[in-house]
Amino acid sequence: MQAYCMKCRAKREMKDAKKIIMKNGRPATQGVCPVCGTKMFKIG
């Protein structure tokens, strides 16, 4: 799944992506940027 990396300022394929549920009950996906190692987050 692709997400926007805030550090690289580019869309990249997430590494170690896992589905989570936010506090408000909405689904999201959390992973790591393969280039810089920053956490990536995508709602939905």
C-alpha positions, -999 to 999 in steps of 0.1 A, spaced: 0 0 0 12 35 -8 13 64 16 29 98 18 62 101 37 64 134 55 102 133 57 109 123 21 80 144 8 70 116 -17 46 88 -20 62 54 -13 52 18 -8 49 11 29 71 -15 45 58 -37 74 22 -23 68 -4 -34 94 -40 -26 98 -50 -8 130 -81 8 145 -79 44 156 -93 56 189 -124 69 172 -131 35 156 -120 43 120 -96 18 102 -61 29 92 -28 14 80 5 20 97 40 12 83 75 24 78 91 43 49 116 19 32 140 49 24 143 69 56 126 46 82 100 72 93 66 60 104 39 63 77 2 64 83 -28 62 60 -65 65 71 -89 42 54 
